[in-house]
Amino acid sequence: MTHQDRPIQKTNFSFSVRGMTCDHCKRAVENAVRAIPGATDVDVDLARGIANVSGQLSAQDIVHAIEGEGYVVKPIPSGKSG
């Protein structure tokens, strides 16, 4: 089996994002994460301050992108976002 024949594995991440106060903040976080190569799904819940991301990317890349927009980011352990 070659590398191209292997199924693509998506990883799901959830993050607490502090500092978002409006729809502009939400869009800034979404756009920053969508710009990461490998990001396929991005859902930011402004009211709860949570960003859910999936794709072929690392948690470190996501944190770096969101922090670059000026927000405080902390990973949420799997199963704790609901």
C-alpha distances in whole Angstrom, upper triangle without the diagonal:
4,7,8,6,7,10,13,15,19,22,25,28,32,35,39,40,44,46,45,48,48,45,45,44,41,40,40,38,35,35,35,31,30,30,28,24,22,25,25,27,31,34,37,40,43,45,43,42,38,35,32,29,25,22,20,23,25,28,29,29,30,33,34,34,36,39,39,41,43,42,42,38,37,34,35,33,31,33,36,36,38
4,5,5,7,10,12,15,18,21,25,27,31,34,37,39,42,44,43,46,46,44,43,42,39,38,38,36,33,33,32,29,28,28,25,22,20,23,23,26,29,33,36,39,42,44,42,41,37,34,31,28,24,21,18,21,23,26,28,27,28,32,32,32,34,36,36,38,41,40,40,37,36,33,34,33,31,33,36,36,38
4,5,6,9,10,12,15,18,22,24,28,30,34,35,39,40,40,43,42,40,40,38,36,35,34,32,30,30,29,26,25,24,22,18,16,20,20,23,26,29,32,35,38,41,39,37,34,30,28,24,21,17,14,17,19,23,24,23,25,28,28,28,31,33,33,34,37,36,36,33,33,30,31,30,28,31,33,33,35
4,6,8,9,12,15,18,22,24,28,30,34,35,39,40,39,42,41,39,38,37,35,33,33,31,29,28,28,25,23,23,21,17,15,19,18,22,25,28,31,35,37,40,38,37,33,30,27,24,20,17,14,17,20,24,25,24,25,28,29,28,31,33,33,34,37,37,37,34,33,31,32,31,29,31,34,33,35
4,6,9,12,15,18,22,25,29,31,35,36,40,42,41,44,43,40,40,39,36,35,35,33,31,30,30,27,25,26,24,20,18,20,20,23,26,29,32,35,38,41,39,38,34,31,28,25,21,18,16,19,22,25,27,26,27,30,31,30,33,35,35,37,39,38,38,35,35,31,32,31,29,31,34,33,35
4,6,9,12,15,19,22,26,28,32,33,37,39,38,41,41,39,38,37,34,33,33,31,29,29,28,25,24,25,22,19,16,18,18,21,24,27,30,33,36,38,36,35,31,28,25,22,18,15,13,17,19,22,24,23,24,28,28,28,30,33,33,35,37,36,36,32,31,28,29,27,25,27,30,30,32
4,6,9,13,16,19,23,26,30,31,35,37,36,39,38,36,36,35,32,31,31,29,26,27,26,23,22,23,20,18,14,16,15,18,21,24,27,30,33,35,33,32,28,25,22,19,15,13,12,15,18,21,23,22,23,26,27,27,28,31,32,33,35,34,34,30,29,26,26,25,22,24,27,27,28
4,6,10,13,16,20,23,26,28,31,33,32,35,35,32,32,31,28,27,27,25,23,23,23,19,18,19,17,14,11,13,12,14,18,20,24,27,30,32,30,29,25,22,19,16,12,9,8,12,14,17,20,18,19,22,23,23,25,27,28,29,31,30,30,27,26,23,24,23,20,22,25,24,26
4,7,10,13,17,20,23,25,29,31,30,33,33,31,31,29,27,26,26,23,21,22,22,18,18,19,16,14,11,12,11,13,16,19,22,24,28,30,28,26,23,20,16,14,10,8,7,10,12,15,17,17,17,20,22,21,23,25,26,27,30,28,28,24,23,20,20,19,17,19,22,21,23
4,7,10,13,16,20,22,25,28,26,30,29,27,28,26,23,23,23,20,18,19,19,15,15,17,14,13,9,9,9,10,13,15,18,21,24,26,24,23,19,16,13,10,6,5,5,8,10,12,15,15,14,17,19,19,20,23,24,24,27,25,25,21,20,17,17,17,14,16,19,18,20
4,7,10,13,17,19,23,25,24,27,28,26,26,24,22,22,22,19,17,19,18,14,15,17,14,13,10,10,10,10,12,14,16,19,22,24,22,20,17,14,11,8,5,5,6,7,8,9,13,13,12,15,17,17,18,20,22,23,24,22,22,18,17,13,14,13,11,14,16,15,17
4,7,10,14,16,20,22,21,24,25,23,24,22,19,20,20,16,15,17,17,13,14,17,14,15,12,10,10,9,10,11,13,15,19,20,18,17,13,11,7,6,4,7,9,9,10,9,13,13,11,14,17,16,16,19,21,21,23,20,19,16,15,11,11,11,9,11,13,11,14
4,7,10,12,16,19,18,22,22,21,22,19,17,18,18,14,14,16,15,12,14,16,14,15,13,11,12,10,10,11,12,14,16,18,15,14,10,8,6,5,6,9,11,10,9,7,11,11,9,11,14,14,13,16,18,18,19,17,16,12,11,8,8,8,8,10,11,10,13
4,7,10,13,16,16,19,20,19,20,17,15,17,17,13,13,16,15,12,15,17,16,18,16,13,14,12,10,10,10,11,13,15,12,10,7,6,4,6,9,12,14,13,12,9,12,13,10,11,14,14,12,15,17,17,18,15,14,10,9,6,5,7,7,9,9,7,10
4,6,10,13,13,16,17,18,18,15,13,15,15,11,12,15,14,12,15,17,16,18,17,14,16,14,11,11,9,10,12,14,11,8,6,5,7,8,11,14,16,14,12,9,11,12,9,8,12,12,10,12,15,15,15,11,10,6,5,4,5,9,10,12,10,8,12
4,6,10,10,14,16,16,17,14,13,16,15,12,13,17,15,14,17,19,18,21,21,18,19,17,14,12,10,10,10,11,8,6,5,7,9,12,15,18,20,18,16,12,14,15,12,10,14,14,11,12,15,14,14,10,8,6,5,6,6,10,12,13,11,9,12
4,7,7,11,13,14,14,10,10,13,12,9,11,14,13,12,16,17,17,21,21,17,19,17,13,12,9,9,9,11,9,5,6,7,10,12,16,19,21,18,17,13,14,15,11,9,12,12,8,9,12,11,10,6,6,5,7,9,10,14,16,17,14,12,15
4,6,9,12,14,14,10,11,14,13,11,14,17,15,15,19,20,20,24,24,21,23,20,17,15,12,11,10,11,10,6,9,10,14,16,20,22,24,22,20,17,17,17,14,12,14,14,10,10,13,11,9,6,5,6,9,12,13,16,19,20,17,14,17
4,6,9,12,12,8,10,13,12,11,14,16,15,16,19,20,21,25,25,22,24,22,18,16,13,13,10,11,11,8,11,12,16,18,22,24,26,24,22,19,19,19,16,14,15,14,11,10,13,10,8,5,7,9,12,15,16,20,22,23,20,18,20
4,6,8,8,5,7,10,9,9,11,14,14,15,17,19,20,23,24,21,22,19,16,14,10,10,7,9,10,7,10,11,15,17,20,23,25,23,22,19,20,19,16,15,16,14,11,12,13,10,9,7,9,11,14,16,17,21,22,23,20,17,19
4,7,8,6,8,11,11,12,14,16,16,18,20,21,23,27,27,24,25,22,18,16,12,11,7,9,11,9,12,14,17,20,23,26,28,26,26,23,23,23,20,18,20,18,14,15,16,13,12,11,13,14,17,19,20,24,25,25,22,19,21
4,5,5,7,9,10,11,13,14,16,17,19,20,22,26,26,23,23,21,17,15,12,11,7,9,12,11,13,14,17,19,23,26,28,26,26,24,25,23,20,20,21,18,15,17,17,14,14,13,15,17,19,21,22,25,26,26,24,21,21
4,5,5,6,9,10,10,12,14,15,16,18,21,24,24,21,21,18,15,13,10,10,7,10,13,12,13,13,16,18,21,24,26,25,25,23,24,23,19,20,21,18,15,17,18,14,15,14,17,17,20,22,22,26,26,26,24,21,21
4,5,5,6,9,10,10,12,14,15,16,19,22,23,20,21,19,15,14,12,12,10,13,15,13,15,14,17,18,22,24,26,24,25,23,23,21,18,19,19,16,14,15,15,11,13,13,16,17,20,22,23,27,27,28,26,23,24
4,5,5,6,9,10,11,13,14,16,18,21,22,19,20,18,14,13,10,11,8,11,13,10,12,12,15,16,20,22,24,22,22,20,20,19,16,15,16,13,10,12,12,9,10,9,12,13,17,18,20,23,24,25,23,20,22
4,5,5,6,9,10,11,12,14,16,19,20,16,17,14,11,9,6,8,6,10,11,9,10,9,12,13,17,19,22,20,20,19,19,18,14,15,16,13,11,13,14,11,12,11,13,13,16,17,18,21,22,23,21,17,19
4,5,5,6,8,10,10,12,15,18,19,15,16,14,10,10,8,11,10,13,15,13,13,11,14,14,17,19,21,20,21,19,20,18,15,16,16,13,11,14,14,11,13,13,16,16,18,19,20,24,24,25,24,20,22
4,6,5,6,9,10,11,13,17,18,15,16,15,12,12,10,13,11,15,16,13,14,12,14,14,17,19,21,19,19,18,18,16,13,13,13,10,8,11,10,7,10,10,13,14,17,18,20,23,24,26,24,21,23
4,6,5,6,9,10,11,15,16,13,14,13,9,10,8,10,10,14,14,11,10,8,11,11,14,16,18,16,16,14,15,13,10,10,11,8,6,9,9,7,9,8,11,11,14,15,16,20,20,22,21,18,20
4,6,5,6,9,10,13,14,10,11,10,6,7,7,10,11,14,15,12,11,8,10,9,12,14,16,15,16,15,16,13,10,12,13,10,9,12,12,10,13,12,15,13,16,16,17,20,20,22,21,18,19
4,5,5,6,9,12,13,11,12,11,9,11,10,14,14,18,18,16,15,12,13,12,14,15,17,15,17,16,17,14,11,13,13,9,9,13,12,10,13,13,16,15,18,19,20,23,23,25,24,21,23
4,6,5,7,11,13,10,13,12,10,12,11,15,15,19,19,16,15,12,13,12,14,14,15,13,14,13,13,10,8,10,9,6,6,9,8,7,11,11,14,13,16,16,19,22,22,24,24,21,23
4,5,5,9,10,7,9,9,7,10,10,14,15,18,18,15,13,9,10,8,10,11,12,10,11,11,11,8,6,9,9,6,7,11,10,10,13,13,14,12,15,14,16,19,19,21,21,18,21
4,5,8,8,6,7,8,7,10,11,15,16,20,20,17,15,12,12,9,10,10,12,11,13,13,14,11,9,13,13,9,11,14,13,13,16,16,18,16,18,17,19,21,21,23,23,20,22
4,6,9,7,10,11,11,14,15,18,19,23,23,20,18,15,15,12,13,12,13,11,13,14,14,10,10,13,12,9,11,14,12,12,16,16,19,17,19,19,21,24,24,26,26,23,26
4,6,6,9,11,11,14,15,19,20,24,23,20,18,14,14,11,11,10,10,8,10,11,11,7,8,11,10,8,11,13,12,13,17,17,18,16,18,17,20,21,21,24,24,22,25
4,6,9,12,13,16,18,22,23,27,26,23,21,17,16,12,11,9,8,7,10,13,13,9,10,14,13,11,14,17,16,17,20,20,22,19,21,19,22,23,22,25,26,24,27
4,6,9,11,15,17,21,23,26,25,23,20,16,14,10,9,5,5,5,9,12,13,10,11,14,15,13,15,18,18,19,22,21,22,20,20,18,20,21,20,23,24,22,25
4,6,7,11,13,17,19,22,21,19,16,13,11,7,6,5,6,6,9,11,13,10,9,13,14,12,13,16,16,17,20,19,20,17,18,16,18,19,18,20,21,19,21
4,7,10,13,17,19,22,21,20,17,13,11,8,6,5,8,9,12,14,16,14,12,16,17,15,16,19,20,19,22,21,22,19,20,18,19,20,19,20,21,19,21
4,7,10,13,16,19,18,17,14,10,8,6,5,7,10,11,13,14,16,14,12,15,17,15,15,19,19,19,21,20,21,18,19,17,17,18,17,18,19,16,18
4,7,10,13,16,15,13,11,7,6,5,7,9,12,12,14,13,15,14,11,13,15,13,12,16,17,16,18,16,17,15,16,15,15,17,16,17,18,14,16
4,7,10,12,12,11,8,6,5,6,9,12,16,15,16,15,18,16,13,15,17,15,13,17,18,16,18,16,17,15,16,15,14,17,16,16,16,12,14
4,6,9,9,7,6,4,6,8,12,15,18,17,17,15,17,16,13,14,16,14,11,15,16,14,15,13,14,12,14,14,14,17,17,17,16,12,13
4,6,6,6,5,6,8,11,15,18,21,20,20,18,20,19,16,16,19,17,14,17,19,16,17,14,15,14,15,15,14,17,17,16,15,11,12
4,6,5,7,8,11,14,18,21,24,22,22,20,21,21,17,17,19,17,14,16,18,15,15,12,14,13,15,16,16,19,20,19,17,14,14
4,6,8,11,13,17,20,23,27,25,25,22,24,24,20,19,22,20,17,19,21,18,18,15,15,15,16,17,16,19,20,19,17,13,13
4,6,9,11,15,18,22,25,23,23,20,21,22,18,17,20,19,16,18,20,18,18,14,14,13,13,14,13,16,16,16,13,10,10
4,7,10,13,17,20,23,21,20,17,18,19,15,14,17,16,12,14,17,15,14,11,10,10,11,12,11,15,16,16,13,10,12
4,7,10,13,17,19,18,17,14,16,16,13,12,16,15,12,14,17,15,15,12,11,9,10,10,9,12,13,13,11,8,10
4,6,10,13,16,15,14,12,14,14,10,10,14,12,10,13,15,14,15,12,12,9,10,9,10,13,13,14,13,9,12
4,7,11,14,13,13,11,14,14,10,12,15,14,12,15,17,17,18,15,15,12,12,10,10,12,11,12,12,9,11
4,7,10,9,10,9,12,11,8,11,14,12,12,15,16,16,18,16,16,13,13,11,12,13,12,14,14,12,14
4,7,8,10,10,13,12,10,13,16,14,15,18,19,19,21,19,19,16,16,13,14,14,13,15,16,14,16
4,6,9,10,13,12,11,14,16,15,16,19,20,20,23,21,22,18,18,16,17,17,15,18,19,18,20
4,7,10,12,11,11,14,16,15,17,19,20,21,24,23,23,19,19,17,18,18,17,19,21,20,23
4,7,9,7,8,11,12,12,14,16,17,18,21,20,19,16,16,14,16,17,16,19,20,19,22
4,5,5,7,9,10,11,13,14,16,18,19,18,17,14,14,12,14,14,15,18,19,18,21
4,5,5,6,9,10,11,12,14,16,17,15,14,11,10,8,11,12,12,16,16,15,19
4,5,5,6,9,10,10,12,15,15,14,13,10,10,10,13,14,16,19,19,18,22
4,6,5,6,9,10,10,13,15,14,14,12,13,12,15,17,18,21,21,20,23
4,5,5,6,8,10,11,13,12,12,9,10,10,13,15,16,18,18,16,20
4,5,5,6,8,10,11,9,9,6,8,8,12,14,16,19,18,16,20
4,6,5,6,9,10,10,10,9,11,12,15,18,20,22,22,20,24
4,6,5,7,9,10,11,10,12,13,16,19,20,23,22,20,23
4,5,5,7,6,8,7,10,12,14,18,19,21,20,18,21
4,5,5,5,6,7,10,12,16,19,21,23,21,20,23
4,5,7,10,10,14,16,19,22,24,26,25,23,26
4,6,9,11,14,16,19,22,24,26,24,22,25
4,7,9,13,16,19,22,24,26,24,22,25
4,6,10,13,15,19,21,23,20,18,21
4,7,10,13,16,19,21,18,17,20
4,7,9,13,15,17,15,14,17
4,6,9,12,15,12,12,15
4,6,9,12,10,10,14
4,6,8,6,6,10
4,6,6,8,11
4,6,7,10
4,6,7
4,6
4
